[in-house]
Amino acid sequence: MRVVFNVIKPFAKEIFVTGFHGVGIVGHIAVKHLSRSCDVVGYVRYKKMPPVVAYEGDRLALQSEIFSCGKVTGVVNNYGLIDDAVYDFVEALSEWVVRSGFKLAVLFGGLDGRFRREQGDLLRVAYTTPYIKAGYPLEGRRLEQGLQIVGPLGLLLSHFEMRGFPALVILPYADRPADPQAASVALDHFSRLFDVRVDTADLRQLAEELEREYAEVRRQLEETKREESHYYI
């Protein structure tokens, strides 16, 4: 499957960020929140995009958008990924990030709160070997042996490891189907590590909006039966 990255404006090439619709929708909530204070500088086009589009404010929010502001550039998948598209999309995304000349990648995801070891335990991190070797900032306990990062996030981290690219994954514990508090923990951690100012005041409202939107998207797709594959939501 051919994946095309259409860039229409200049973008920062320091820190790349993204996340997916995993546990607590944490990865997507965090990246979507970051994108809302940035400019859309391009989009990603591929054959098996979700057949969905909707207005966001006064503009159409496309399936996969490239956004940038300050030293951060990212990709937000507004309507999730179809199973059949995951491998090709992630492979193309990792190649584009490396080829574009970014210094490092920061990925957001969620951990099932049932794995929390003790009260007040907020998050875990995972990282590629080049991230450690490059001496980039690191705080938080590493993901325990036996716990796994699955889905597009795990695949993307694997690709960055194979490509010798510095990448960090921030994994707060999530306790709700859509967990804005967990996303806030992830963004606060990101802000502290990389000196990027992030206002998380309206995260709860964003999480509620996204939860309603995804429920409606799932309902409509099931009714139309345009795709037999499941979504990573």
N, C-alpha and C positions, 0 to 999 in steps of 0.2 A: 504494500500500500504506500503510495506516494504522499508524503507530508510536506506541505509548503509553508514556509515562514515569510509572510509579507510584511516588511517593515516600511512604514511610511514617514517616520520621523526619526531623528537621531535619538539614541538611548544610552543610558549609563551602562558601563561595562565593568563595574566593580563587583557588586553582589547580585547574584541571581536568586530569586525565590519562587517557590511554588508549593502547592499542596493539593490533596485530592479529597474525595468524599468518603473518608474512612470513618473510624470510630469517633462518635460525637460530632461528625462533620468538622472536626477541629481544623484540619489542614486547609479545607476550603474556606471556612469562616475567617481564619487568620489572613489568608492571601487575598480574599475578597475585600476584607477591611482595608488592607494596605492599598489595594488597587483604587479604592474610592477617592483617595487623596492624590492620585497620580494621573498623568495623561495617558490615554490610549495611543500607543505608537505603532501598532500593527496588529495583525491577527494570524492565526494558524488555520490552514485549510487542509482538509483531508477527506477521503471518499466516505468514510463511515462516521461522519459527524452526527451527533444527535439532531434529529429533525425538529428543532425547537428554536424560536427566537422571540424576544420580548423587549418592551421598552424599559429602559432604566433612566428615570428622569426624562430628558428630552431627546434621548438617543436610543438607537437599537443596540442592545447588548448581544454581541455575537457569541458563537459557541466557545471559541478559545481566543482570548485576547492577550496581546502583549502590552504591558503597562510599564511606565518608568517615571521616577522622580528622585531627585537627589542622587545618591549613589546606588539606588536599588532599581532593578528591573526584574519583572516577573511575568509568568504566564498564569492566567486564571481560566479554568474550565468552567464556564458559567452553568452548564447543564450536565456535567458529569461526562464519563467516558463509557462507551459501549464495550463490552468484553472483547469483541473481535478486533477492536482498534487499539487495545492497550499496548501490546508489544511494539507494534510499528510506531505508534505515537511516542512512546517513551524512548525508544531507540533513537528516533529522529530528534527528539527534544534534547537528549544528552549530547548528541553530535553537534547540534546547533549551539548549545551553551559553550562547549569546548571550542568550537570553531570561531565563535564570535569574540573570544578573548576575555571572557569574564575571569576574575581572580578566584572566586569561590562560589559555591552554592549553599544556600540555607533552605532546608525543606521542613515543612510543618506537617505533623500528623498527630494522632491521639492514641493513648493507651487505655485499655479497659480498666476502669477504676477498681475492679475486683482484684487486680494484681498489685494494688498499693500495699506496701509493706508496713507502713505506720502512718498515724495521723500527722498531717503537715507535710507529708511526702508529696511533692508537687509534680515532678517530672523526671524523665530519663532522657539521655542523649545517645546518639549513635553517630559514627563518623567514618570517613574513608581514611585509609592509611596516609595518603598525601596530605590530608588536612592536619594531622598530627605532626608530620614531618616538616610542614611549612610553618609551624608555630603559631597558627591562628588561635584566637582566644577560645577558651574552653572552661565551662563551669557545669556542675551537675554530675550526677552519677551515671555511669554508662549502663545501657540496657543489659539486664542480667542474661547470662547464658541460659538457653532454654526458651526464652521469649523471642518471638519472631516478628519481623516487619513484613507484612504481606500486601499484595495488591500492587498498584502502580508505584506506590512510594518505595516498597522494597525493591522493585525492579529498577527504578531510577537510581537508587543508591548503589545497586549492583553495577549498573552501567558506569557510573562515575568511578567506582573502584577499579573496574576493568580498564577504564580510559586514563587512570592515573590522575584524577581530578579531585581537588579538595572540596569536600562536601560535609555539611553538618546537618543532622536531623534533630529537631526539637520535638519531644514527645511528652506533652503534659497528660496527666490522668484525666479521663473524661467519665462523667457519671450520668450523663443525659443523652438522649438521641441527638440533640443539637445543644452543644455545651459552650456557651459564650464565655463562661468563667475559665474554662480550660484554654480557649483561644487567647484570652487575656493573659494568662500565665505564659503562654508561648511567646506572645508579642512583647511582653515585658522583659522576658529573658533575652530575646533577640535585640531589643532596644539597648539593654545594658551591655551586651557583649560587643555590639558593633556601633554604638553611639548613634543610633537612628531614632529620632523622636517619633513616638507613636502614641496617639490619643485613643484610648480604648473605651471612652465614655459611652458610646452608642452601640457597643458590641451586642448587648442583649437584644436590642431592637432588631439588629441585622440578623441575628440567629433566628428569631421568631419569623421574620420575613422569609428567610431562606427555607425554613422548615415547611411553611405553607406552600411556597413555590414548588418545592420538590415533590410534595404530596400531590399537587395538581398536575405536575409534569408526568409523574408516574401513572396517575389515573388516565390522563389523555393518551399516553403511549400504549397503555394496556387496551384501551378502547379501540384505538385505530389499528393496533397490531401491525404497525409498520416495521417493527423490528422484533425478532424473536429472542435476541440476546438480552441479558440482564444488565443493569447499570451498576457501577460502583457508587452507590449513594448510601 
